[in-house]
Amino acid sequence: MKNLEPTENEIQTSICDYLTVKKHFFWRQNVLPAMTKDGRVRRMPKYSKNGVPDIILVHLGFFIGLEVKRKKSIQSDSQKQFEKDLKEAGGYYYIVRSIEDVQEIGL
């Protein structure tokens, strides 16, 4: 039987579409290293962070990270560390699995 659960990318896209309609200031963060024209992986820039949330917002002056996960997916160690560091710096971090999760945090 085919899995009907949306992919993480589909969930991210639906959340970004929702945030666009609501006119939030946000961006989609991708932290995968770039490839060179000859197919080699480029080194990540100095001061790049591992575990950066998938979607970043600034709302009412607050930095908010949204980590998008499927139903049974869990954070990596680097995502847990980023969450800890962000919260210690005064930002907000949420794991979201749907548009409804985003709405529940007041966005």
N, C-alpha and C positions, 0 to 999 in steps of 0.2 A: 504494500500500500504506500502511495506517495505521501511524503511529508508536506502538509499544507501550511506549516508554520512559516511566516515570512523570514527571509534572510536578514542578517544584520544590516546589510546595505539597503534593503527595502525599508526597514524600520528607520534608519538614519534619514533616508530621502523623505519619508512621510513626515518625520519630525521637522526637518528643514523646511518642507513645504508649509507646514503649519506655522512655524516661526516667521516665515516670510509673510504669510497672510496677516499675522498679528503685528507685523512691522517691527519685530525685535531686531536689535543690532547683534548679529551673531556671525560666526563663520565656522566652516567645517575644517577640522584640523586633520591633516594627514602627516604622519611622522615616518613614513617609509622612506628610505634613502632613494635618491634618484639614480637612474641608470645612464651610463654614458652611451654615445652613439654606437660604440662597438660592443655593448652588452655588459660591460662591467658595472658593478655596484659602486656608486660614489660614496665616500665617507660622509657621515653626517657632519653638518657644520659644528664648529666649536660652540659650546654652551647649549646645544640642543638637549632637550629633555626627553627621556623615555617615559612612557605611560601617560602622555598628554591625552586628555579626554577627546572624544570624537567631535564634539560640538562645543564651542566656546561662545558665551554670551557676556555682554555687559548690560545689566538691567538695574535701573535705579541706582547706578553707581557701584554696583557689586559685580565682581568677577564670578561667573558661574560656569563650571565645567559639567557637561553632560556626557557620561560614558554610556554608550548604547550597547545593550546586550540582548541576546535572545533569551527565551524563558529559562533555560537551564545553564546558561553560560556564566562563568565567574571571571573576576578580575585577575589579571596577571600580577605578579609581585611588583612590577614597576608601576602598574596602575594604582595599586594599593599605596605605594610610597608617594606617588604624585598626589593622591587624595589627601593623605596625611599632611604633606608639605603645604598644599593649597589651603587646607582648613587652618593650619597653624599660622598662615600668612593673612588670614581673615577672609578668604574666599569661600565659595560654596561649591560642593561637588555632589552630584547625584548619579546614581545608576538608574537609567530609564529603559523601559522595554516597549513603550508605546506612547502615542500622543496623549493618552489618558494620564500616564505617569507625569508627563510634562505639565499637563493642566493641573494636576494635584499639587504641584509645587508652586503654583500661582503664576505660571507663564502663559 
